[in-house]
């Protein structure tokens, strides 16, 4: 088995497994940030008539396609999903080079001083499919990782994502050792076991990387600048799956296909990792 870490420092990897999250600084250059930010801002109609298929709650907008899909696999956004630094961090955490990428949704949070703190219940983005997944290996590296790129500077009370430091280890312990480990907290969609959380700030181009067992939530933005973010998730593939190339969950149009790098083609499963 290859030695890890290979891309992160030992201290970064230890911090991730202790806290359950890590801020990857400066993963995107300024040109990529600006193009992605402008693309996402253009998803908000100029007449401010918000389409019914968008999600809008307390000043937080999540654009969606008319069919309800929230993934934006556009040329301006693909550098985020096929980013070499994020991929390298995922290799060290998931302990494999065979990884798929998905999500690609976006969130824009405008100033709203009528709300305080979290806008949502603490929740998990992924949970085990059933008792067969309740083992240390799956809950450590099999369930996946994800997070968000900040496409503008996010300061305190600026709509940054809220996390519970150490939360994934506590969640894992409950899932493995408690009779109601899978069903607790309304199936982990409304977490009440952990009441406190902290907002993660960062600069434009940073990626807030979290374990998928991290209790987290969106938060209110009290600042003038909107919080503009893009969400990317990564998951390990088995060796058998790494030999396959079924493509992404949502098809890419010709412009997007042309913008993929060799790494991106593998991450989107358009090319096999093995063979």
N, C-alpha and C positions, 0 to 999 in steps of 0.2 A: 504494500500500500504506500502511495506517495506520502511524503512528509508535508504537514501543514503547520503553520501558514506558509504560503508561497507569495502572496500579494500583500495581505495585511501584516502589520507588525504583530509580534507576539502580544504586546500590551493591548493593541486594538482587539485582537481575538479574545483575549481574556476578559476585556471589558464587555464585549458583546455577550459572552456566555454568563457573565455576572449580572449585567443590567438588563439584557434582553434587547438592547438597541445600541446603535452606533451612528454618529453623524459623520458621513464621508464628506470631507471638506473639498470644495472646488472640483467636483467631478466633471463639470461642464465648462467649456470656455465661453467667453462673453457673447460671441456671435451665435452660438447654439442657443444660449439662454434667451437672447433677444428674439430670435426667430420663433422659438417655441412659445414665448410669452405673447408675442403679437398674434400668433395663430390662435391661442386660447382666448385672448381678449376679443378677437373677431367672432368668436362663437356666441358672444352676448350681442343680441340684435341692437342696432343703432337706435331704433325707436323704443327700446327697452320693453317691448312686448315679449314676455318670456313664453316660449312655446310650452304647451301642456306636457310634452314628453320630457322636458327638463325637470330635474329635481331642484326645488327651491325651498329653503327653510332658514329663517332668521338671518337673512343676508348671505347665505351660503348657496351657491349655484353649482350644480353638477350637470353640464351639458350632456345630452344623449342624442343619438340618431332617432329618427321618427319610429323605427322599429323597437326602440327601447334599449338598444345596445349602447353602452357608454364608452367603448374603446375607440380611440382615434389613432389609427395606424397611418398617419400622413407623413410625407417626407420631412416636414418641419419637426415632427415628434419622434421619428425613428432614432435619431442620435441618442435620445434618452434611454430607449429600450435596448439598444445594442452597444451601450457604453462599456468600454474596456475596463474601466476602474470598478464599476458596479459588478460586472461579470467576475472580475478577479476576486472581489470580496465574497461573492456568492460561492466561488470555488472553494475558498478556505472554510467557509461556514458549513456548506453542504457536503464538503469532502469528496467532491467529484467534479470533473470537467464537463460532464454530460448534464446539461441544464436546459430547461425551457423557460421562455419569458411569456408573460401574459398581462392582462388588465389593460393598461393604456388609457385609463379614464382620467378625468381632470376635475379640479375643484377651484372655484373662485369665491373668496369670502370678503364681502364688503364691510365697511365700518357699520357697526350696530352697537351703540352704547346702551341700548335697552336690555341687553343680555349680559350676563356675567359668566365667566368660566366656560365650562363645557357646554356645547350645543346638543350633544347626544349622550346617551348612556354609554358607559364603558362597555366595550364588546370585543369579540375576536373576529378576525376576517376569515378564519378557517378553523374547522373543528374536525376531529377524527370521524370517519364514516361510520364506525361501529366498534364494538368491543374488540374485534380482530386487530384494530390499529392501536390498541392500548398497550404499547410496549415502549421501552426507553428509546430504542433506535428510531422508530417512526416519529415519536414525539420530539426527538432532538433534531434530526436532519430530514425526515421524510415529509413533514407537513409543510415545509417551505418557509420562505422569507419574503418580505416586501417592504414597501414604504413609499415615500414621496420625495420628489424633487421640489425644492423651493425655487421658483423662478423670479422671485424678488426677495429683498432682504426682509426677514421676518423677525421683528423685535418683540419684546414682552407685551402680552395682551394684543398681539397682532394676528391672531387666528392660527397660531402654530398648533401642530398636532400635540395632543396630550398623551402621555405614556405613564406607566407604573413601573418605575425602576425595580428590577428583580421580579417583575410580574410573571414572565414565562416560566421561571423555575417554580414559583408557587402554584401556577395553574397546572403544570406538569405533575407536581406532587399530588394535587387533588385528584386529577384524572386517573392517576395510577393507583391511588390508595384509598379513595373514598367510594362507597357503594353507588353514590349518585354522581360520580365524577364526570360523566358525559352529559347529564341532564341538568346539573346545577346551573344557577343563574339564567334560568329560562333558556337552556341550551347554549349558554355563553353569549346570548344576544343582549342580555341586560344584566351586567355584572354588578352585584352589590357586595360581594365579598371584599372588594378593595375599594375603599371610599376615596382615597386621596390619589392624586396624579399630578404630574408636572408638565408644563408647556415646554416644547423643544423649539428653541429659536435657531436661526441660521442665516446664512447669506445666500444670495442668488447663485445657483449652481451647486449648492449642497444637496446631499441625499440623506434623508433620515431613514436608516435601515433598521427594520424591526423583525424579530422572530414572529412567526404567525400565531404563537400563543401569547402575544403581548396584548393585554387589555389596553385599549386606546380609544380616543374620541377626538372629533373635531372640536374647535373652541371658537368663542366669539372674538371678533376683531374690533378693538377700540381705537385703532390707529387710522390715519388718513389713507395710507396705501392699502390697496387690496392685497389679500394673501392669494397668490396664484401658484397652484401646485399641480403636478402630474403624478399619477400613481402607477408603479410598476411592481410586479410580483415575479418571483423566480422559484422554480421547483426542480428538485433533482429527478433525473430519469434513471431507470434501471438500464443495465447493459442491453437487454432485449429491446427496450423502447428506444435506446440510443441508435439502434440499427435501422430504425424506421423514420420515414419523413412524411407524416400525414398532413403537414401544414398547420397553420394557426387555426384557432377556433373561429376567427372571422377572416374572410378572404382579404388579401391585399390587392389594391388596384395596380395597374401597370406602373404608375409613377412611384408608388411605394416600393414595389418590387425592385425598381431600378435604383432606389436609394439604399437598399440593404447591402451591408458589407458581408464578406464571407462568414464572419462571426454571427452577424444578424440572421443569415439564412439558416444557420444551425439552431440559434436560439428560438426562431420562429418555426422550427421543424420543417423547413423547406428542403433542407439537406441533412443527411444522417450524420451523427457524430462518429459512428463506427462504420467502416466499409466505403 
